Amino acid sequence: MYELYSKNQIQERVKEIATEINNTYGDEQLTVIGILNGSFMFVSDLVRQLTMPIELDFFGAKSYMGRKRNPGIHFTKEFDIDLKGKNVLVVEDIVDSGNTMFVVLDNFSGREPKSLRLCTLLDKPTKREKIVHMDWIGFEIPNKFVIGYGLDYYGLYRNLSNICVL
């Protein structure tokens, strides 16, 4: 295991992304939907840097178990917020194949939000199977299996404050 991004590098990038989001939305209310489980640390750090009124919830979507992809996308948690007419920001830990985000964004767009944007901490474009537009990307990473800062391997390592290659 070796470090890909330090805690300080991550926190600096989160601040930069938050500034861009603040500039995009100004004082408009924002509905933030974090994708569980991996995005929880990123969501927590990001929303504390946002200055507009925020409505926050989480949505569960799963396509991996350990290093292996499950067949299909499984929704594991729904949220209670009505997205109709709202500015919605989906926050994800990592986009690799794009399959999960493609299905999630399609699901959310059917709920008629005013706007729907995606912020991901990590982008792994070499694994892309579905084209997904990402409005904010923390870091582009190589085709390596990463853990830490919310990302796991069979439920372990989410608590690391940095991002490492396993």
C-alpha positions as CSV (number, residue, x, y, z in Angstrom):
1,M,0.0,0.0,0.0
2,Y,1.3,3.5,-0.8
3,E,-0.1,7.0,-0.5
4,L,-1.6,8.6,-3.6
5,Y,-3.0,11.8,-2.0
6,S,-2.2,13.1,1.5
7,K,-4.8,14.5,3.9
8,N,-3.5,18.1,3.2
9,Q,-3.7,17.6,-0.6
10,I,-7.3,16.3,-0.2
11,Q,-8.4,19.2,2.1
12,E,-6.9,21.8,-0.2
13,R,-8.7,20.3,-3.3
14,V,-12.0,20.2,-1.3
15,K,-11.6,23.9,-0.5
16,E,-11.0,24.7,-4.2
17,I,-14.0,22.7,-5.3
18,A,-16.2,24.3,-2.7
19,T,-15.2,27.8,-3.9
20,E,-16.2,26.8,-7.4
21,I,-19.5,25.5,-6.2
22,N,-20.1,28.6,-4.1
23,N,-19.4,30.8,-7.2
24,T,-21.8,28.7,-9.3
25,Y,-24.8,28.8,-7.0
26,G,-24.3,32.0,-5.1
27,D,-27.1,32.3,-2.5
28,E,-29.4,29.8,-4.2
29,Q,-30.5,26.8,-2.0
30,L,-28.7,23.6,-2.9
31,T,-29.8,20.0,-2.4
32,V,-26.7,17.8,-1.8
33,I,-27.1,14.1,-2.3
34,G,-24.1,12.0,-1.2
35,I,-23.7,8.5,-2.7
36,L,-23.2,6.0,0.1
37,N,-21.1,4.6,1.5
38,G,-17.8,6.0,0.1
39,S,-18.7,9.7,-0.3
40,F,-19.5,10.3,3.4
41,M,-16.1,11.9,4.3
42,F,-16.0,14.0,1.1
43,V,-19.6,15.2,1.6
44,S,-18.9,16.1,5.2
45,D,-15.8,18.1,4.4
46,L,-17.3,19.7,1.3
47,V,-20.6,20.9,2.8
48,R,-18.8,22.6,5.6
49,Q,-17.1,24.8,3.0
50,L,-20.3,25.7,1.2
51,T,-22.0,29.1,2.0
52,M,-25.5,28.7,0.5
53,P,-28.5,27.1,2.3
54,I,-28.1,23.4,2.0
55,E,-30.5,20.5,2.2
56,L,-28.6,17.2,2.6
57,D,-29.4,13.5,2.3
58,F,-27.7,10.3,1.1
59,F,-28.6,7.7,-1.5
60,G,-27.2,4.2,-1.5
61,A,-26.0,2.7,-4.8
62,K,-23.7,-0.2,-5.0
63,S,-21.9,-1.9,-7.9
64,Y,-18.8,-3.3,-6.2
65,M,-18.0,-5.8,-3.5
66,G,-14.3,-5.6,-2.6
67,R,-12.5,-5.4,-5.9
68,K,-15.2,-7.2,-7.9
69,R,-18.1,-5.6,-9.7
70,N,-21.5,-7.0,-9.0
71,P,-23.8,-7.6,-11.9
72,G,-26.1,-4.5,-12.2
73,I,-26.5,-1.5,-9.9
74,H,-28.2,-2.0,-6.5
75,F,-29.9,0.8,-4.7
76,T,-29.4,0.3,-1.0
77,K,-30.9,3.5,0.5
78,E,-33.5,6.0,-0.8
79,F,-33.9,9.6,0.4
80,D,-37.0,11.5,1.4
81,I,-36.3,14.8,-0.4
82,D,-38.4,15.8,-3.3
83,L,-36.0,17.0,-6.1
84,K,-38.6,18.7,-8.3
85,G,-37.5,22.2,-9.1
86,K,-34.4,22.1,-6.9
87,N,-30.7,22.6,-7.6
88,V,-29.3,19.2,-7.0
89,L,-25.6,18.3,-6.5
90,V,-24.7,14.6,-6.5
91,V,-21.5,13.9,-4.6
92,E,-19.6,10.7,-5.3
93,D,-16.4,9.3,-4.1
94,I,-15.1,7.8,-7.4
95,V,-16.4,7.5,-11.0
96,D,-14.6,4.7,-12.9
97,S,-16.8,2.7,-15.3
98,G,-19.5,5.3,-15.1
99,N,-22.2,2.6,-14.9
100,T,-23.4,3.5,-11.4
101,M,-23.4,7.2,-12.0
102,F,-25.2,6.8,-15.3
103,V,-28.0,4.9,-13.6
104,V,-28.2,7.3,-10.6
105,L,-28.2,10.4,-12.7
106,D,-30.9,9.0,-14.9
107,N,-33.0,8.2,-11.9
108,F,-32.5,11.6,-10.4
109,S,-33.2,13.5,-13.7
110,G,-36.6,11.7,-13.8
111,R,-37.4,13.5,-10.6
112,E,-37.4,16.9,-12.4
113,P,-34.8,18.9,-10.6
114,K,-34.1,22.5,-11.7
115,S,-30.5,21.6,-12.2
116,L,-28.5,18.3,-11.7
117,R,-24.7,18.4,-11.4
118,L,-22.1,15.9,-10.3
119,C,-19.1,16.3,-8.1
120,T,-16.7,13.4,-7.7
121,L,-13.6,13.3,-5.6
122,L,-11.9,10.8,-7.9
123,D,-12.2,10.1,-11.6
124,K,-10.7,7.0,-13.2
125,P,-11.3,7.7,-16.9
126,T,-9.3,4.6,-18.2
127,K,-12.1,2.4,-16.8
128,R,-15.0,4.4,-18.4
129,E,-17.8,2.3,-20.1
130,K,-20.6,5.0,-19.9
131,I,-20.1,8.6,-20.6
132,V,-21.0,10.7,-17.5
133,H,-20.6,14.5,-17.4
134,M,-18.8,15.5,-14.2
135,D,-19.0,19.2,-13.2
136,W,-16.3,19.0,-10.5
137,I,-13.5,16.5,-10.2
138,G,-11.1,16.4,-7.3
139,F,-8.4,14.2,-8.8
140,E,-7.9,12.1,-11.9
141,I,-6.3,8.8,-10.9
142,P,-4.7,5.9,-12.7
143,N,-6.3,2.5,-13.0
144,K,-5.4,1.4,-9.5
145,F,-7.6,0.2,-6.6
146,V,-7.7,2.9,-4.0
147,I,-8.7,3.0,-0.4
148,G,-9.1,5.6,2.3
149,Y,-11.0,8.8,2.9
150,G,-14.3,6.9,2.6
151,L,-13.2,4.3,0.0
152,D,-13.0,0.8,1.2
153,Y,-11.8,-2.8,0.6
154,Y,-14.5,-5.1,2.0
155,G,-15.6,-2.4,4.4
156,L,-12.1,-1.7,5.7
157,Y,-9.8,1.4,5.4
158,R,-12.6,4.0,5.1
159,N,-11.2,5.7,8.1
160,L,-7.9,6.7,6.6
161,S,-7.4,10.4,6.2
162,N,-5.4,10.0,3.0
163,I,-6.0,8.1,-0.2
164,C,-3.8,5.1,-0.9
165,V,-3.3,2.5,-3.6
166,L,-3.9,-1.0,-2.3
